[in-house]
Amino acid sequence: MKLNLKKKLLADEAASSQTLTLYIPSRDRVGQPINSANWVRNAELLLNEIGGGSTQFSTTGSWLDHRTGNQVSEQVTLIYTYVEASKLKKKLPELRRFLHQLGLTTNQGEVIAEFDDRLYKIRFPKPKAQT
């Protein structure tokens, strides 16, 4: 069915079909709780700049701790926006910095960003033991 919703709804803007979603964890790579409130707020601010607004929700996720073989459950906050392409291109360096700081500062094994139905994993090597 062909339907021009912009016209039918008297909408001001063209529809965007691409979303960018950031996954903010609540635990580190060994399952210890982290304070994720500031990370959630900063992700929200960044996505608001990229898409004009954002939506967030919390859910439960889990991952396999390869050291122990145990499954670790945690609360994950997903924050997404419908992307304005020119703003995303302009904000890519800031988005990269944010994701890498999130991973390094909170001792993650990886952080996740999802764009246009593709999942991107940024992996962080295990810190070397101090001698």
C-alpha positions in Angstrom: 0.0 0.0 0.0 1.4 3.4 -0.9 0.5 6.0 1.7 2.0 9.5 2.1 1.8 9.8 5.9 3.6 13.1 5.9 0.8 14.5 3.9 -2.0 12.6 5.6 -0.7 13.5 9.1 0.3 17.1 8.1 3.8 16.3 9.4 6.5 19.0 9.2 9.5 16.7 8.6 10.4 13.9 6.3 10.5 10.5 8.0 13.8 9.1 9.1 14.2 5.3 9.0 17.7 5.0 10.5 18.1 4.6 14.2 21.2 4.8 16.4 21.0 2.9 19.7 23.6 2.9 22.4 23.7 0.2 25.1 24.7 1.4 28.5 25.7 -1.4 30.9 25.3 -1.6 34.7 28.2 -4.0 35.3 31.8 -4.2 34.3 33.7 -7.0 32.6 33.9 -9.1 35.8 30.2 -8.5 36.8 30.9 -5.7 39.4 28.2 -3.0 39.5 29.1 0.4 37.9 27.4 3.8 38.3 25.8 4.2 34.9 23.6 7.3 35.6 26.1 9.8 34.2 26.8 7.6 31.2 23.1 7.3 30.5 22.6 11.1 30.8 25.6 11.9 28.5 24.4 9.3 25.9 21.0 11.0 26.0 22.5 14.4 25.4 24.7 13.2 22.6 21.8 11.4 20.8 19.6 14.5 21.3 22.2 16.4 19.3 22.3 13.7 16.6 18.5 13.2 16.2 16.8 16.1 17.9 15.5 13.8 20.7 16.0 10.4 22.2 14.1 7.6 23.9 15.5 5.3 26.6 14.3 2.2 28.4 15.9 -0.2 30.8 15.8 -4.0 30.3 17.6 -7.0 31.5 20.4 -8.5 29.5 23.0 -11.2 30.1 26.4 -12.2 28.9 28.8 -15.1 29.3 31.8 -14.5 31.5 34.5 -16.3 29.5 36.8 -16.5 32.6 34.3 -18.4 34.7 31.8 -19.8 32.2 29.0 -18.1 34.3 26.2 -16.1 32.9 26.0 -12.6 34.2 22.7 -10.7 34.2 22.5 -7.0 34.4 20.2 -4.0 33.8 21.0 -2.4 30.4 19.8 1.0 29.4 19.1 1.4 25.7 18.9 4.9 24.3 18.0 5.5 20.7 17.3 8.3 18.3 16.1 8.6 14.7 19.2 9.9 12.9 19.6 13.1 11.0 22.4 12.1 8.7 24.3 15.4 8.6 24.3 15.7 12.3 25.5 12.1 12.7 28.4 12.7 10.4 29.3 15.9 12.3 29.1 14.1 15.7 31.0 10.8 14.7 34.2 11.8 16.5 32.3 12.7 19.7 30.3 9.4 19.4 33.5 7.4 19.1 35.1 9.2 22.1 32.0 8.6 24.2 31.9 4.9 23.4 35.6 4.3 24.0 35.5 6.3 27.2 32.6 4.3 28.4 34.4 1.0 27.7 37.7 2.0 29.2 36.4 4.0 32.2 33.9 1.3 33.3 36.2 -1.7 32.6 34.1 -3.2 29.8 35.0 -6.2 27.6 33.0 -4.5 24.9 30.5 -1.8 24.3 27.7 -1.9 21.8 26.2 0.6 19.3 23.5 -0.3 16.8 22.9 1.6 13.6 20.6 0.9 10.7 19.9 -2.7 12.0 23.6 -3.5 12.4 25.2 -4.3 15.7 28.7 -2.8 16.2 30.9 -4.2 19.0 33.9 -2.2 20.2 36.1 -4.6 22.1 38.6 -3.7 24.8 41.4 -6.1 25.6 41.7 -7.4 29.1 44.0 -5.1 31.1 47.4 -6.5 31.7 48.1 -7.6 35.3 50.2 -5.3 37.4 53.5 -6.7 38.5 
